[in-house]
Amino acid sequence: MNGTRIGNSGGPLIDSYGHVIGVNTATFTRKGTGVSSGVNFAIPIDTVVRTVPYLIVYGTPYSNRF
């Protein structure tokens, strides 16, 4: 993927072209310090696009869970 990736925990992860490439979920911090190490975790946008419709309709990411 080209470009710099920027974002904040809980928000969109975007590249330097302004394309949403994921959703930030967590930031790694050292225990007890509250200081970010600069390591973030995100859900890829393909997973989000595939999962969100099931969450809206069924309240779960699975269409046949119940």
N, C-alpha and C positions, 0 to 999 in steps of 0.2 A: 504494500500500500504506500503510495507516495504521500508526502506532506507530513507536517508536524501534527501530532495528536494532542488535543487539549480537552479538558472537561473537569467537572466537579462531581463528587460522590452524590448519587441520586439523580443526576441530570444526564443530558445527552453527551456522548463522546463524539466529537466531530474532528474531521481532518482539516488541514489548512485550506481546503477548497470549500469548506462549509457543509460538507456531506456528513450526515449522521451515520456513524459506523458502529455504534453500540450504545448501551445504557450503562453508566457507571453504577456499581453496586456497593463497593467498599473501598476504603483507603487503609493501607497497612500503617499502623502506628506502633511505636515501641511501648510496651506495657507500662502504664503509669506516667508516661511523659506527655501524652497528648500531642506529640510532635510527629508530623507525617514524615515517612521515609521517602516519599515520592513514588511508592509502589501502589498502583490502583488496580482494581479488578473490575471487569465489565462483561456484560452479556452481549455477544455479537448481534448486530442488527437483524441478520437472517433468522436467528432464534426468536427474537422479539416479534418480528413480523409474522412468523409462523404460530406463535403461542398466544398472542394477545386476542385474536378473535375467539379462541376457545375460552379464555378467561372471561370475556364479555358475555358470551352466550351461556356457558356452563358453570362459571365460577371456579373452574379448575382448568389446568392446562391439558386435560385429557377429555376427549369427546365421549369416551365409553367407560368412564370411571365408575358410574353407578348403574 
